[in-house]
Amino acid sequence: MLAIRDRQDAAAFAALFDHFAPRVKGFLIRSGSDAALAEDCAQDVMATVWNKARLYDPARASVATWVFTIARNKRIDVIRRSRRPEPEDLPWGPEPEVEPDEQLAVSQDSARLREAVKALPKKQRDIVEKAYFGDLTHSEIAEVTGLPMGTIKSRLRLAMDRLRHAMGRDDE
């Protein structure tokens, strides 16, 4: 390593590469990377070893510790990049104006839906409110109400049928 650090000795690097590259790849595979990713990452690690050899200090770490620390950091970088969400296609400029007739239709539909929910039998309305306005799962509703899961599902299905009918969407 000192020959690489002090003289950029290519032969010394080849020997170091032959020794550490397969071990780094194995370390990455054991850490959960697939073989192709581990191979790419191992190549990056060894390139970093070559490019940053001037930073190696034998008083601070052994060669193996230094190389495997670089490998660990590269693995963390890969994991972070893979978990980072892709930027969304954000529209530029203001949102398009909603046409007045569309706005009126949505408003009327909302009013009809509110009335349709109010018209449901209380037992069905309670389940619909918990499921759709309270964001509870069927299991959570069963836990809160003490009702069997089948009863919850039946009431919800019946309520949704009534709401579809009230909204004039019987074909859905």
Solvent accessible surface area in square Angstrom, and as a share of the most:
residue,aa,sasa,rsa
1,M,32,0.14
2,L,86,0.43
3,A,22,0.17
4,I,2,0.01
5,R,66,0.24
6,D,82,0.42
7,R,159,0.58
8,Q,116,0.51
9,D,41,0.21
10,A,72,0.55
11,A,78,0.60
12,A,28,0.22
13,F,37,0.15
14,A,53,0.41
15,A,66,0.51
16,L,20,0.10
17,F,55,0.23
18,D,104,0.54
19,H,85,0.38
20,F,14,0.06
21,A,12,0.10
22,P,81,0.51
23,R,119,0.44
24,V,0,0.00
25,K,59,0.25
26,G,20,0.19
27,F,55,0.23
28,L,1,0.01
29,I,73,0.37
30,R,186,0.68
31,S,40,0.26
32,G,64,0.61
33,S,12,0.08
34,D,91,0.47
35,A,59,0.45
36,A,72,0.56
37,L,66,0.33
38,A,0,0.00
39,E,66,0.29
40,D,88,0.45
41,C,7,0.04
42,A,3,0.02
43,Q,81,0.36
44,D,72,0.37
45,V,0,0.00
46,M,1,0.00
47,A,48,0.37
48,T,22,0.13
49,V,0,0.00
50,W,87,0.30
51,N,94,0.48
52,K,92,0.39
53,A,5,0.04
54,R,163,0.59
55,L,106,0.53
56,Y,10,0.04
57,D,57,0.29
58,P,67,0.42
59,A,96,0.75
60,R,206,0.75
61,A,27,0.21
62,S,64,0.41
63,V,39,0.22
64,A,45,0.35
65,T,75,0.44
66,W,40,0.14
67,V,0,0.00
68,F,56,0.23
69,T,61,0.36
70,I,22,0.11
71,A,0,0.00
72,R,129,0.47
73,N,67,0.34
74,K,55,0.24
75,R,44,0.16
76,I,52,0.26
77,D,61,0.31
78,V,26,0.15
79,I,48,0.24
80,R,145,0.53
81,R,142,0.52
82,S,89,0.57
83,R,190,0.69
84,R,150,0.55
85,P,113,0.71
86,E,146,0.66
87,P,118,0.74
88,E,143,0.64
89,D,146,0.75
90,L,130,0.64
91,P,102,0.64
92,W,242,0.85
93,G,57,0.55
94,P,131,0.82
95,E,134,0.60
96,P,113,0.71
97,E,159,0.71
98,V,89,0.51
99,E,97,0.43
100,P,103,0.65
101,D,104,0.54
102,E,96,0.43
103,Q,113,0.50
104,L,105,0.52
105,A,49,0.38
106,V,99,0.57
107,S,66,0.42
108,Q,96,0.43
109,D,45,0.23
110,S,45,0.29
111,A,42,0.32
112,R,111,0.41
113,L,74,0.37
114,R,142,0.52
115,E,104,0.46
116,A,11,0.08
117,V,13,0.08
118,K,132,0.56
119,A,83,0.64
120,L,8,0.04
121,P,53,0.33
122,K,128,0.54
123,K,126,0.53
124,Q,16,0.07
125,R,59,0.21
126,D,44,0.23
127,I,2,0.01
128,V,4,0.02
129,E,69,0.31
130,K,55,0.23
131,A,17,0.13
132,Y,117,0.45
133,F,138,0.58
134,G,41,0.39
135,D,119,0.62
136,L,53,0.26
137,T,78,0.45
138,H,66,0.29
139,S,67,0.43
140,E,75,0.34
141,I,0,0.00
142,A,20,0.16
143,E,148,0.66
144,V,97,0.56
145,T,51,0.30
146,G,65,0.63
147,L,48,0.24
148,P,88,0.55
149,M,72,0.32
150,G,47,0.46
151,T,41,0.24
152,I,0,0.00
153,K,102,0.43
154,S,45,0.29
155,R,49,0.18
156,L,16,0.08
157,R,140,0.51
158,L,79,0.39
159,A,0,0.00
160,M,51,0.23
161,D,67,0.35
162,R,124,0.45
163,L,14,0.07
164,R,79,0.29
165,H,126,0.56
166,A,53,0.41
167,M,17,0.08
168,G,60,0.58
169,R,101,0.37
170,D,91,0.47
171,D,135,0.70
172,E,135,0.60
